[in-house]
Amino acid sequence: MEDPAVTVGLVIHYARISLAQRVPIPPVIIELLTRRVEEGDPACIMVAEWCDASGLLDLKPLTRSKRRPG
């Protein structure tokens, strides 16, 4: 999956299910998001921070070098 928008869509889909049914987001989806965050994709970083604030995952602090400027 090359398009970060697909990752964002999948994570939001599973996050909504997770919030409604109180089940964890599947590990493969979190792994996909983590990979995009590590690559520095701004949309994926934003979604990861939202998931963290919602209690859906435990976001490790990003180093400044991993974030894209802007």
PDB file of N, H, CA, C and O in Angstrom:
ATOM      1  N   MET A   1       0.839  -1.168   0.000  1.00  0.00           N
ATOM      2  CA  MET A   1       0.000   0.000   0.000  1.00  0.00           C
ATOM      3  C   MET A   1       0.890   1.238   0.000  1.00  0.00           C
ATOM      4  O   MET A   1       1.577   1.517   0.983  1.00  0.00           O
ATOM      5  N   GLU A   2       0.875   1.945  -1.055  1.00  0.00           N
ATOM      6  H   GLU A   2       0.317   1.718  -1.853  1.00  0.00           H
ATOM      7  CA  GLU A   2       1.753   3.102  -1.192  1.00  0.00           C
ATOM      8  C   GLU A   2       1.088   4.418  -0.798  1.00  0.00           C
ATOM      9  O   GLU A   2       1.776   5.368  -0.424  1.00  0.00           O
ATOM     10  N   ASP A   3      -0.229   4.485  -0.875  1.00  0.00           N
ATOM     11  H   ASP A   3      -0.788   3.713  -1.179  1.00  0.00           H
ATOM     12  CA  ASP A   3      -0.934   5.741  -0.643  1.00  0.00           C
ATOM     13  C   ASP A   3      -1.256   5.933   0.843  1.00  0.00           C
ATOM     14  O   ASP A   3      -2.011   5.146   1.414  1.00  0.00           O
ATOM     15  N   PRO A   4      -0.695   6.966   1.472  1.00  0.00           N
ATOM     16  CA  PRO A   4      -0.990   7.212   2.881  1.00  0.00           C
ATOM     17  C   PRO A   4      -2.482   7.466   3.136  1.00  0.00           C
ATOM     18  O   PRO A   4      -2.968   7.212   4.238  1.00  0.00           O
ATOM     19  N   ALA A   5      -3.204   7.960   2.139  1.00  0.00           N
ATOM     20  H   ALA A   5      -2.809   8.167   1.243  1.00  0.00           H
ATOM     21  CA  ALA A   5      -4.637   8.200   2.311  1.00  0.00           C
ATOM     22  C   ALA A   5      -5.393   6.901   2.575  1.00  0.00           C
ATOM     23  O   ALA A   5      -6.379   6.896   3.311  1.00  0.00           O
ATOM     24  N   VAL A   6      -4.939   5.812   1.983  1.00  0.00           N
ATOM     25  H   VAL A   6      -4.138   5.816   1.385  1.00  0.00           H
ATOM     26  CA  VAL A   6      -5.551   4.509   2.235  1.00  0.00           C
ATOM     27  C   VAL A   6      -5.310   4.117   3.693  1.00  0.00           C
ATOM     28  O   VAL A   6      -6.206   3.602   4.362  1.00  0.00           O
ATOM     29  N   THR A   7      -4.107   4.364   4.171  1.00  0.00           N
ATOM     30  H   THR A   7      -3.379   4.783   3.628  1.00  0.00           H
ATOM     31  CA  THR A   7      -3.783   4.070   5.567  1.00  0.00           C
ATOM     32  C   THR A   7      -4.674   4.876   6.496  1.00  0.00           C
ATOM     33  O   THR A   7      -5.225   4.330   7.452  1.00  0.00           O
ATOM     34  N   VAL A   8      -4.821   6.158   6.232  1.00  0.00           N
ATOM     35  H   VAL A   8      -4.374   6.602   5.455  1.00  0.00           H
ATOM     36  CA  VAL A   8      -5.665   7.022   7.056  1.00  0.00           C
ATOM     37  C   VAL A   8      -7.100   6.505   7.057  1.00  0.00           C
ATOM     38  O   VAL A   8      -7.725   6.421   8.115  1.00  0.00           O
ATOM     39  N   GLY A   9      -7.622   6.161   5.896  1.00  0.00           N
ATOM     40  H   GLY A   9      -7.115   6.229   5.037  1.00  0.00           H
ATOM     41  CA  GLY A   9      -8.983   5.648   5.800  1.00  0.00           C
ATOM     42  C   GLY A   9      -9.177   4.363   6.587  1.00  0.00           C
ATOM     43  O   GLY A   9     -10.173   4.207   7.292  1.00  0.00           O
ATOM     44  N   LEU A  10      -8.229   3.446   6.469  1.00  0.00           N
ATOM     45  H   LEU A  10      -7.419   3.573   5.896  1.00  0.00           H
ATOM     46  CA  LEU A  10      -8.317   2.176   7.203  1.00  0.00           C
ATOM     47  C   LEU A  10      -8.264   2.398   8.711  1.00  0.00           C
ATOM     48  O   LEU A  10      -9.039   1.803   9.459  1.00  0.00           O
ATOM     49  N   VAL A  11      -7.360   3.243   9.147  1.00  0.00           N
ATOM     50  H   VAL A  11      -6.730   3.726   8.539  1.00  0.00           H
ATOM     51  CA  VAL A  11      -7.222   3.491  10.584  1.00  0.00           C
ATOM     52  C   VAL A  11      -8.493   4.138  11.130  1.00  0.00           C
ATOM     53  O   VAL A  11      -8.975   3.747  12.193  1.00  0.00           O
ATOM     54  N   ILE A  12      -9.031   5.107  10.428  1.00  0.00           N
ATOM     55  H   ILE A  12      -8.640   5.425   9.565  1.00  0.00           H
ATOM     56  CA  ILE A  12     -10.258   5.757  10.889  1.00  0.00           C
ATOM     57  C   ILE A  12     -11.412   4.755  10.926  1.00  0.00           C
ATOM     58  O   ILE A  12     -12.206   4.761  11.867  1.00  0.00           O
ATOM     59  N   HIS A  13     -11.508   3.905   9.922  1.00  0.00           N
ATOM     60  H   HIS A  13     -10.862   3.900   9.158  1.00  0.00           H
ATOM     61  CA  HIS A  13     -12.547   2.878   9.888  1.00  0.00           C
ATOM     62  C   HIS A  13     -12.463   1.979  11.122  1.00  0.00           C
ATOM     63  O   HIS A  13     -13.456   1.776  11.821  1.00  0.00           O
ATOM     64  N   TYR A  14     -11.272   1.446  11.380  1.00  0.00           N
ATOM     65  H   TYR A  14     -10.466   1.611  10.813  1.00  0.00           H
ATOM     66  CA  TYR A  14     -11.106   0.546  12.518  1.00  0.00           C
ATOM     67  C   TYR A  14     -11.179   1.288  13.852  1.00  0.00           C
ATOM     68  O   TYR A  14     -11.592   0.706  14.856  1.00  0.00           O
ATOM     69  N   ALA A  15     -10.791   2.543  13.879  1.00  0.00           N
ATOM     70  H   ALA A  15     -10.456   3.016  13.064  1.00  0.00           H
ATOM     71  CA  ALA A  15     -10.894   3.325  15.112  1.00  0.00           C
ATOM     72  C   ALA A  15     -12.357   3.532  15.489  1.00  0.00           C
ATOM     73  O   ALA A  15     -12.713   3.455  16.664  1.00  0.00           O
ATOM     74  N   ARG A  16     -13.195   3.791  14.510  1.00  0.00           N
ATOM     75  H   ARG A  16     -12.906   3.854  13.555  1.00  0.00           H
ATOM     76  CA  ARG A  16     -14.627   3.959  14.786  1.00  0.00           C
ATOM     77  C   ARG A  16     -15.227   2.669  15.329  1.00  0.00           C
ATOM     78  O   ARG A  16     -16.024   2.696  16.267  1.00  0.00           O
ATOM     79  N   ILE A  17     -14.847   1.547  14.740  1.00  0.00           N
ATOM     80  H   ILE A  17     -14.200   1.526  13.978  1.00  0.00           H
ATOM     81  CA  ILE A  17     -15.316   0.250  15.226  1.00  0.00           C
ATOM     82  C   ILE A  17     -14.812   0.025  16.652  1.00  0.00           C
ATOM     83  O   ILE A  17     -15.554  -0.430  17.523  1.00  0.00           O
ATOM     84  N   SER A  18     -13.558   0.345  16.869  1.00  0.00           N
ATOM     85  H   SER A  18     -12.955   0.714  16.161  1.00  0.00           H
ATOM     86  CA  SER A  18     -12.945   0.152  18.173  1.00  0.00           C
ATOM     87  C   SER A  18     -13.651   0.980  19.242  1.00  0.00           C
ATOM     88  O   SER A  18     -13.910   0.486  20.339  1.00  0.00           O
ATOM     89  N   LEU A  19     -13.957   2.218  18.932  1.00  0.00           N
ATOM     90  H   LEU A  19     -13.746   2.619  18.040  1.00  0.00           H
ATOM     91  CA  LEU A  19     -14.642   3.079  19.889  1.00  0.00           C
ATOM     92  C   LEU A  19     -16.062   2.596  20.161  1.00  0.00           C
ATOM     93  O   LEU A  19     -16.527   2.649  21.300  1.00  0.00           O
ATOM     94  N   ALA A  20     -16.747   2.131  19.134  1.00  0.00           N
ATOM     95  H   ALA A  20     -16.369   2.088  18.209  1.00  0.00           H
ATOM     96  CA  ALA A  20     -18.138   1.698  19.282  1.00  0.00           C
ATOM     97  C   ALA A  20     -18.261   0.360  20.003  1.00  0.00           C
ATOM     98  O   ALA A  20     -19.158   0.169  20.825  1.00  0.00           O
ATOM     99  N   GLN A  21     -17.357  -0.563  19.691  1.00  0.00           N
ATOM    100  H   GLN A  21     -16.628  -0.408  19.024  1.00  0.00           H
ATOM    101  CA  GLN A  21     -17.490  -1.919  20.216  1.00  0.00           C
ATOM    102  C   GLN A  21     -16.482  -2.243  21.315  1.00  0.00           C
ATOM    103  O   GLN A  21     -16.462  -3.355  21.841  1.00  0.00           O
ATOM    104  N   ARG A  22     -15.653  -1.272  21.653  1.00  0.00           N
ATOM    105  H   ARG A  22     -15.669  -0.368  21.225  1.00  0.00           H
ATOM    106  CA  ARG A  22     -14.639  -1.469  22.692  1.00  0.00           C
ATOM    107  C   ARG A  22     -13.738  -2.666  22.425  1.00  0.00           C
ATOM    108  O   ARG A  22     -13.480  -3.483  23.310  1.00  0.00           O
ATOM    109  N   VAL A  23     -13.268  -2.752  21.192  1.00  0.00           N
ATOM    110  H   VAL A  23     -13.478  -2.089  20.473  1.00  0.00           H
ATOM    111  CA  VAL A  23     -12.312  -3.791  20.788  1.00  0.00           C
ATOM    112  C   VAL A  23     -11.058  -3.082  20.277  1.00  0.00           C
ATOM    113  O   VAL A  23     -11.148  -1.958  19.783  1.00  0.00           O
ATOM    114  N   PRO A  24      -9.899  -3.716  20.385  1.00  0.00           N
ATOM    115  CA  PRO A  24      -8.674  -3.057  19.921  1.00  0.00           C
ATOM    116  C   PRO A  24      -8.611  -2.974  18.390  1.00  0.00           C
ATOM    117  O   PRO A  24      -9.211  -3.776  17.675  1.00  0.00           O
ATOM    118  N   ILE A  25      -7.872  -1.988  17.928  1.00  0.00           N
ATOM    119  H   ILE A  25      -7.385  -1.337  18.509  1.00  0.00           H
ATOM    120  CA  ILE A  25      -7.587  -1.889  16.494  1.00  0.00           C
ATOM    121  C   ILE A  25      -6.678  -3.061  16.146  1.00  0.00           C
ATOM    122  O   ILE A  25      -5.738  -3.340  16.890  1.00  0.00           O
ATOM    123  N   PRO A  26      -6.930  -3.758  15.030  1.00  0.00           N
ATOM    124  CA  PRO A  26      -6.084  -4.897  14.664  1.00  0.00           C
ATOM    125  C   PRO A  26      -4.602  -4.493  14.563  1.00  0.00           C
ATOM    126  O   PRO A  26      -4.273  -3.429  14.039  1.00  0.00           O
ATOM    127  N   PRO A  27      -3.727  -5.354  15.069  1.00  0.00           N
ATOM    128  CA  PRO A  27      -2.282  -5.035  15.050  1.00  0.00           C
ATOM    129  C   PRO A  27      -1.738  -4.719  13.665  1.00  0.00           C
ATOM    130  O   PRO A  27      -0.855  -3.871  13.535  1.00  0.00           O
ATOM    131  N   VAL A  28      -2.236  -5.370  12.641  1.00  0.00           N
ATOM    132  H   VAL A  28      -2.953  -6.058  12.746  1.00  0.00           H
ATOM    133  CA  VAL A  28      -1.729  -5.112  11.286  1.00  0.00           C
ATOM    134  C   VAL A  28      -2.045  -3.675  10.855  1.00  0.00           C
ATOM    135  O   VAL A  28      -1.268  -3.064  10.120  1.00  0.00           O
ATOM    136  N   ILE A  29      -3.170  -3.140  11.304  1.00  0.00           N
ATOM    137  H   ILE A  29      -3.801  -3.636  11.901  1.00  0.00           H
ATOM    138  CA  ILE A  29      -3.546  -1.760  10.968  1.00  0.00           C
ATOM    139  C   ILE A  29      -2.648  -0.788  11.737  1.00  0.00           C
ATOM    140  O   ILE A  29      -2.207   0.219  11.185  1.00  0.00           O
ATOM    141  N   ILE A  30      -2.381  -1.086  12.993  1.00  0.00           N
ATOM    142  H   ILE A  30      -2.739  -1.904  13.442  1.00  0.00           H
ATOM    143  CA  ILE A  30      -1.486  -0.238  13.780  1.00  0.00           C
ATOM    144  C   ILE A  30      -0.073  -0.275  13.204  1.00  0.00           C
ATOM    145  O   ILE A  30       0.617   0.744  13.167  1.00  0.00           O
ATOM    146  N   GLU A  31       0.346  -1.442  12.761  1.00  0.00           N
ATOM    147  H   GLU A  31      -0.215  -2.270  12.791  1.00  0.00           H
ATOM    148  CA  GLU A  31       1.669  -1.561  12.140  1.00  0.00           C
ATOM    149  C   GLU A  31       1.761  -0.717  10.869  1.00  0.00           C
ATOM    150  O   GLU A  31       2.773  -0.059  10.626  1.00  0.00           O
ATOM    151  N   LEU A  32       0.713  -0.738  10.074  1.00  0.00           N
ATOM    152  H   LEU A  32      -0.109  -1.272  10.272  1.00  0.00           H
ATOM    153  CA  LEU A  32       0.676   0.065   8.853  1.00  0.00           C
ATOM    154  C   LEU A  32       0.759   1.545   9.189  1.00  0.00           C
ATOM    155  O   LEU A  32       1.509   2.287   8.556  1.00  0.00           O
ATOM    156  N   LEU A  33      -0.010   1.979  10.185  1.00  0.00           N
ATOM    157  H   LEU A  33      -0.620   1.376  10.700  1.00  0.00           H
ATOM    158  CA  LEU A  33       0.023   3.376  10.600  1.00  0.00           C
ATOM    159  C   LEU A  33       1.403   3.742  11.144  1.00  0.00           C
ATOM    160  O   LEU A  33       1.945   4.798  10.818  1.00  0.00           O
ATOM    161  N   THR A  34       1.958   2.875  11.963  1.00  0.00           N
ATOM    162  H   THR A  34       1.517   2.017  12.228  1.00  0.00           H
ATOM    163  CA  THR A  34       3.279   3.126  12.548  1.00  0.00           C
ATOM    164  C   THR A  34       4.334   3.323  11.464  1.00  0.00           C
ATOM    165  O   THR A  34       5.181   4.212  11.557  1.00  0.00           O
ATOM    166  N   ARG A  35       4.271   2.486  10.444  1.00  0.00           N
ATOM    167  H   ARG A  35       3.584   1.763  10.368  1.00  0.00           H
ATOM    168  CA  ARG A  35       5.237   2.603   9.350  1.00  0.00           C
ATOM    169  C   ARG A  35       5.130   3.968   8.674  1.00  0.00           C
ATOM    170  O   ARG A  35       6.143   4.597   8.371  1.00  0.00           O
ATOM    171  N   ARG A  36       3.898   4.422   8.441  1.00  0.00           N
ATOM    172  H   ARG A  36       3.075   3.911   8.687  1.00  0.00           H
ATOM    173  CA  ARG A  36       3.698   5.731   7.797  1.00  0.00           C
ATOM    174  C   ARG A  36       4.129   6.879   8.703  1.00  0.00           C
ATOM    175  O   ARG A  36       4.679   7.875   8.235  1.00  0.00           O
ATOM    176  N   VAL A  37       3.874   6.734  10.005  1.00  0.00           N
ATOM    177  H   VAL A  37       3.427   5.925  10.385  1.00  0.00           H
ATOM    178  CA  VAL A  37       4.301   7.767  10.951  1.00  0.00           C
ATOM    179  C   VAL A  37       5.821   7.853  10.961  1.00  0.00           C
ATOM    180  O   VAL A  37       6.385   8.948  10.955  1.00  0.00           O
ATOM    181  N   GLU A  38       6.477   6.712  10.976  1.00  0.00           N
ATOM    182  H   GLU A  38       6.019   5.824  10.982  1.00  0.00           H
ATOM    183  CA  GLU A  38       7.942   6.701  10.965  1.00  0.00           C
ATOM    184  C   GLU A  38       8.503   7.310   9.684  1.00  0.00           C
ATOM    185  O   GLU A  38       9.603   7.862   9.688  1.00  0.00           O
ATOM    186  N   GLU A  39       7.747   7.211   8.587  1.00  0.00           N
ATOM    187  H   GLU A  39       6.854   6.762   8.584  1.00  0.00           H
ATOM    188  CA  GLU A  39       8.167   7.831   7.331  1.00  0.00           C
ATOM    189  C   GLU A  39       7.942   9.336   7.354  1.00  0.00           C
ATOM    190  O   GLU A  39       8.472  10.058   6.510  1.00  0.00           O
ATOM    191  N   GLY A  40       7.154   9.813   8.324  1.00  0.00           N
ATOM    192  H   GLY A  40       6.724   9.227   9.010  1.00  0.00           H
ATOM    193  CA  GLY A  40       6.929  11.241   8.475  1.00  0.00           C
ATOM    194  C   GLY A  40       5.709  11.782   7.774  1.00  0.00           C
ATOM    195  O   GLY A  40       5.602  12.992   7.579  1.00  0.00           O
ATOM    196  N   ASP A  41       4.775  10.913   7.385  1.00  0.00           N
ATOM    197  H   ASP A  41       4.862   9.929   7.544  1.00  0.00           H
ATOM    198  CA  ASP A  41       3.572  11.402   6.708  1.00  0.00           C
ATOM    199  C   ASP A  41       2.732  12.238   7.670  1.00  0.00           C
ATOM    200  O   ASP A  41       2.327  11.738   8.720  1.00  0.00           O
ATOM    201  N   PRO A  42       2.461  13.514   7.331  1.00  0.00           N
ATOM    202  CA  PRO A  42       1.755  14.402   8.260  1.00  0.00           C
ATOM    203  C   PRO A  42       0.329  13.948   8.580  1.00  0.00           C
ATOM    204  O   PRO A  42      -0.102  14.056   9.728  1.00  0.00           O
ATOM    205  N   ALA A  43      -0.400  13.451   7.602  1.00  0.00           N
ATOM    206  H   ALA A  43      -0.050  13.364   6.670  1.00  0.00           H
ATOM    207  CA  ALA A  43      -1.774  13.002   7.856  1.00  0.00           C
ATOM    208  C   ALA A  43      -1.783  11.797   8.786  1.00  0.00           C
ATOM    209  O   ALA A  43      -2.629  11.709   9.676  1.00  0.00           O
ATOM    210  N   CYS A  44      -0.862  10.881   8.594  1.00  0.00           N
ATOM    211  H   CYS A  44      -0.175  10.953   7.871  1.00  0.00           H
ATOM    212  CA  CYS A  44      -0.786   9.704   9.448  1.00  0.00           C
ATOM    213  C   CYS A  44      -0.347  10.071  10.861  1.00  0.00           C
ATOM    214  O   CYS A  44      -0.800   9.466  11.832  1.00  0.00           O
ATOM    215  N   ILE A  45       0.529  11.056  10.974  1.00  0.00           N
ATOM    216  H   ILE A  45       0.897  11.548  10.184  1.00  0.00           H
ATOM    217  CA  ILE A  45       0.931  11.539  12.294  1.00  0.00           C
ATOM    218  C   ILE A  45      -0.275  12.125  13.013  1.00  0.00           C
ATOM    219  O   ILE A  45      -0.485  11.860  14.197  1.00  0.00           O
ATOM    220  N   MET A  46      -1.065  12.919  12.303  1.00  0.00           N
ATOM    221  H   MET A  46      -0.894  13.135  11.341  1.00  0.00           H
ATOM    222  CA  MET A  46      -2.245  13.530  12.903  1.00  0.00           C
ATOM    223  C   MET A  46      -3.242  12.460  13.364  1.00  0.00           C
ATOM    224  O   MET A  46      -3.791  12.560  14.461  1.00  0.00           O
ATOM    225  N   VAL A  47      -3.477  11.444  12.540  1.00  0.00           N
ATOM    226  H   VAL A  47      -3.031  11.362  11.649  1.00  0.00           H
ATOM    227  CA  VAL A  47      -4.402  10.371  12.900  1.00  0.00           C
ATOM    228  C   VAL A  47      -3.850   9.571  14.078  1.00  0.00           C
ATOM    229  O   VAL A  47      -4.607   9.178  14.966  1.00  0.00           O
ATOM    230  N   ALA A  48      -2.551   9.329  14.092  1.00  0.00           N
ATOM    231  H   ALA A  48      -1.936   9.649  13.371  1.00  0.00           H
ATOM    232  CA  ALA A  48      -1.939   8.601  15.210  1.00  0.00           C
ATOM    233  C   ALA A  48      -2.088   9.391  16.505  1.00  0.00           C
ATOM    234  O   ALA A  48      -2.366   8.808  17.553  1.00  0.00           O
ATOM    235  N   GLU A  49      -1.909  10.693  16.450  1.00  0.00           N
ATOM    236  H   GLU A  49      -1.683  11.167  15.598  1.00  0.00           H
ATOM    237  CA  GLU A  49      -2.075  11.528  17.637  1.00  0.00           C
ATOM    238  C   GLU A  49      -3.523  11.519  18.108  1.00  0.00           C
ATOM    239  O   GLU A  49      -3.778  11.516  19.313  1.00  0.00           O
ATOM    240  N   TRP A  50      -4.476  11.516  17.179  1.00  0.00           N
ATOM    241  H   TRP A  50      -4.269  11.519  16.200  1.00  0.00           H
ATOM    242  CA  TRP A  50      -5.894  11.433  17.527  1.00  0.00           C
ATOM    243  C   TRP A  50      -6.206  10.090  18.191  1.00  0.00           C
ATOM    244  O   TRP A  50      -6.910  10.041  19.200  1.00  0.00           O
ATOM    245  N   CYS A  51      -5.685   9.015  17.627  1.00  0.00           N
ATOM    246  H   CYS A  51      -5.114   9.055  16.808  1.00  0.00           H
ATOM    247  CA  CYS A  51      -5.888   7.686  18.216  1.00  0.00           C
ATOM    248  C   CYS A  51      -5.292   7.629  19.620  1.00  0.00           C
ATOM    249  O   CYS A  51      -5.881   7.039  20.526  1.00  0.00           O
ATOM    250  N   ASP A  52      -4.143   8.234  19.795  1.00  0.00           N
ATOM    251  H   ASP A  52      -3.664   8.713  19.060  1.00  0.00           H
ATOM    252  CA  ASP A  52      -3.505   8.269  21.107  1.00  0.00           C
ATOM    253  C   ASP A  52      -4.371   9.045  22.101  1.00  0.00           C
ATOM    254  O   ASP A  52      -4.588   8.589  23.224  1.00  0.00           O
ATOM    255  N   ALA A  53      -4.863  10.208  21.693  1.00  0.00           N
ATOM    256  H   ALA A  53      -4.688  10.578  20.781  1.00  0.00           H
ATOM    257  CA  ALA A  53      -5.700  11.032  22.568  1.00  0.00           C
ATOM    258  C   ALA A  53      -7.025  10.338  22.888  1.00  0.00           C
ATOM    259  O   ALA A  53      -7.609  10.567  23.948  1.00  0.00           O
ATOM    260  N   SER A  54      -7.496   9.491  21.973  1.00  0.00           N
ATOM    261  H   SER A  54      -7.022   9.305  21.113  1.00  0.00           H
ATOM    262  CA  SER A  54      -8.749   8.757  22.178  1.00  0.00           C
ATOM    263  C   SER A  54      -8.548   7.491  22.989  1.00  0.00           C
ATOM    264  O   SER A  54      -9.513   6.806  23.327  1.00  0.00           O
ATOM    265  N   GLY A  55      -7.295   7.177  23.303  1.00  0.00           N
ATOM    266  H   GLY A  55      -6.511   7.734  23.029  1.00  0.00           H
ATOM    267  CA  GLY A  55      -6.994   5.985  24.081  1.00  0.00           C
ATOM    268  C   GLY A  55      -6.992   4.702  23.271  1.00  0.00           C
ATOM    269  O   GLY A  55      -7.083   3.609  23.830  1.00  0.00           O
ATOM    270  N   LEU A  56      -6.889   4.831  21.948  1.00  0.00           N
ATOM    271  H   LEU A  56      -6.815   5.718  21.494  1.00  0.00           H
ATOM    272  CA  LEU A  56      -6.922   3.652  21.075  1.00  0.00           C
ATOM    273  C   LEU A  56      -5.560   3.023  20.867  1.00  0.00           C
ATOM    274  O   LEU A  56      -5.463   1.853  20.498  1.00  0.00           O
ATOM    275  N   LEU A  57      -4.514   3.785  21.100  1.00  0.00           N
ATOM    276  H   LEU A  57      -4.593   4.736  21.400  1.00  0.00           H
ATOM    277  CA  LEU A  57      -3.166   3.238  21.002  1.00  0.00           C
ATOM    278  C   LEU A  57      -2.235   4.063  21.856  1.00  0.00           C
ATOM    279  O   LEU A  57      -2.545   5.193  22.233  1.00  0.00           O
ATOM    280  N   ASP A  58      -1.103   3.490  22.153  1.00  0.00           N
ATOM    281  H   ASP A  58      -0.851   2.572  21.848  1.00  0.00           H
ATOM    282  CA  ASP A  58      -0.102   4.166  22.962  1.00  0.00           C
ATOM    283  C   ASP A  58       0.971   4.683  22.025  1.00  0.00           C
ATOM    284  O   ASP A  58       1.826   3.928  21.562  1.00  0.00           O
ATOM    285  N   LEU A  59       0.918   5.969  21.751  1.00  0.00           N
ATOM    286  H   LEU A  59       0.224   6.582  22.126  1.00  0.00           H
ATOM    287  CA  LEU A  59       1.837   6.586  20.800  1.00  0.00           C
ATOM    288  C   LEU A  59       3.158   6.891  21.469  1.00  0.00           C
ATOM    289  O   LEU A  59       3.219   7.606  22.470  1.00  0.00           O
ATOM    290  N   LYS A  60       4.210   6.340  20.903  1.00  0.00           N
ATOM    291  H   LYS A  60       4.161   5.759  20.090  1.00  0.00           H
ATOM    292  CA  LYS A  60       5.551   6.668  21.398  1.00  0.00           C
ATOM    293  C   LYS A  60       5.898   8.060  20.897  1.00  0.00           C
ATOM    294  O   LYS A  60       5.553   8.418  19.771  1.00  0.00           O
ATOM    295  N   PRO A  61       6.572   8.842  21.715  1.00  0.00           N
ATOM    296  CA  PRO A  61       6.927  10.196  21.268  1.00  0.00           C
ATOM    297  C   PRO A  61       7.772  10.157  20.000  1.00  0.00           C
ATOM    298  O   PRO A  61       8.696   9.354  19.870  1.00  0.00           O
ATOM    299  N   LEU A  62       7.434  11.030  19.085  1.00  0.00           N
ATOM    300  H   LEU A  62       6.683  11.682  19.191  1.00  0.00           H
ATOM    301  CA  LEU A  62       8.194  11.126  17.833  1.00  0.00           C
ATOM    302  C   LEU A  62       9.363  12.069  18.038  1.00  0.00           C
ATOM    303  O   LEU A  62       9.233  13.126  18.656  1.00  0.00           O
ATOM    304  N   THR A  63      10.477  11.675  17.520  1.00  0.00           N
ATOM    305  H   THR A  63      10.583  10.817  17.018  1.00  0.00           H
ATOM    306  CA  THR A  63      11.610  12.581  17.570  1.00  0.00           C
ATOM    307  C   THR A  63      11.411  13.651  16.517  1.00  0.00           C
ATOM    308  O   THR A  63      10.741  13.424  15.510  1.00  0.00           O
ATOM    309  N   ARG A  64      11.978  14.792  16.743  1.00  0.00           N
ATOM    310  H   ARG A  64      12.522  14.976  17.561  1.00  0.00           H
ATOM    311  CA  ARG A  64      11.854  15.892  15.786  1.00  0.00           C
ATOM    312  C   ARG A  64      12.370  15.501  14.413  1.00  0.00           C
ATOM    313  O   ARG A  64      11.879  16.008  13.405  1.00  0.00           O
ATOM    314  N   SER A  65      13.352  14.610  14.353  1.00  0.00           N
ATOM    315  H   SER A  65      13.751  14.198  15.172  1.00  0.00           H
ATOM    316  CA  SER A  65      13.932  14.220  13.069  1.00  0.00           C
ATOM    317  C   SER A  65      12.949  13.416  12.227  1.00  0.00           C
ATOM    318  O   SER A  65      13.094  13.354  11.006  1.00  0.00           O
ATOM    319  N   LYS A  66      11.945  12.795  12.861  1.00  0.00           N
ATOM    320  H   LYS A  66      11.827  12.845  13.853  1.00  0.00           H
ATOM    321  CA  LYS A  66      10.984  11.975  12.124  1.00  0.00           C
ATOM    322  C   LYS A  66       9.867  12.814  11.526  1.00  0.00           C
ATOM    323  O   LYS A  66       9.241  12.411  10.546  1.00  0.00           O
ATOM    324  N   ARG A  67       9.615  13.979  12.112  1.00  0.00           N
ATOM    325  H   ARG A  67      10.124  14.306  12.908  1.00  0.00           H
ATOM    326  CA  ARG A  67       8.530  14.818  11.612  1.00  0.00           C
ATOM    327  C   ARG A  67       9.013  15.684  10.448  1.00  0.00           C
ATOM    328  O   ARG A  67      10.146  16.165  10.422  1.00  0.00           O
ATOM    329  N   ARG A  68       8.129  15.855   9.515  1.00  0.00           N
ATOM    330  H   ARG A  68       7.208  15.465   9.536  1.00  0.00           H
ATOM    331  CA  ARG A  68       8.423  16.759   8.408  1.00  0.00           C
ATOM    332  C   ARG A  68       8.175  18.185   8.874  1.00  0.00           C
ATOM    333  O   ARG A  68       7.268  18.426   9.670  1.00  0.00           O
ATOM    334  N   PRO A  69       8.953  19.112   8.396  1.00  0.00           N
ATOM    335  CA  PRO A  69       8.712  20.501   8.794  1.00  0.00           C
ATOM    336  C   PRO A  69       7.367  20.994   8.269  1.00  0.00           C
ATOM    337  O   PRO A  69       6.911  20.564   7.209  1.00  0.00           O
ATOM    338  N   GLY A  70       6.745  21.885   9.006  1.00  0.00           N
ATOM    339  H   GLY A  70       7.115  22.234   9.867  1.00  0.00           H
ATOM    340  CA  GLY A  70       5.541  22.477   8.488  1.00  0.00           C
ATOM    341  C   GLY A  70       4.459  22.372   9.414  1.00  0.00           C
ATOM    342  O   GLY A  70       3.353  22.829   9.127  1.00  0.00           O
TER     343      GLY A  70
END
